[in-house]
Amino acid sequence: MRRSLGVVARVAAASITGLGFVAIIGSGSAQAAPQDCSVTKGIFDASAVCAPDGGSNYVLHLDCVGLYASGPFPLYAVGSYKVLSYPFTPSGERVSTGCTGMGPGVFAVATNAYVEIYNP
């Protein structure tokens, strides 16, 4: 029994270490939909540049994992959450958003970023 608990503990520790490594190494550039958008994801934030397309509104969607404010201060939670930029009409200007704007003392890493069409 003790041996199986030790194996489970080692597998869990390796999994958590692997997830942290992937979150850090996963930074970089990627092409994103809907049209002619370039998304650059960092460890804690992301930015997008989209070419003009005639008037569609987009938002930059950022998935984060970590400590975040889950309600009125001082309520916090640990887990995943999403951050959306303000809606924007593509004009070739850079739009940015980050995981750290969700309350004081927040610590989270970005896991995914993409541009999507804004539907109010």
Secondary structure, DSSP 8 states (H G I E B T S, - for coil): -HHHHHHHHHHHHHHHHHHHHHHHHT-EEEEETTTTEEEEE-SSEEEEEE---SS--EEEEEEEEEEEE-SSTT-EEEEEEEEE---B--SS-EEEEEGGGSSTT-EEEEEEEEEEE---
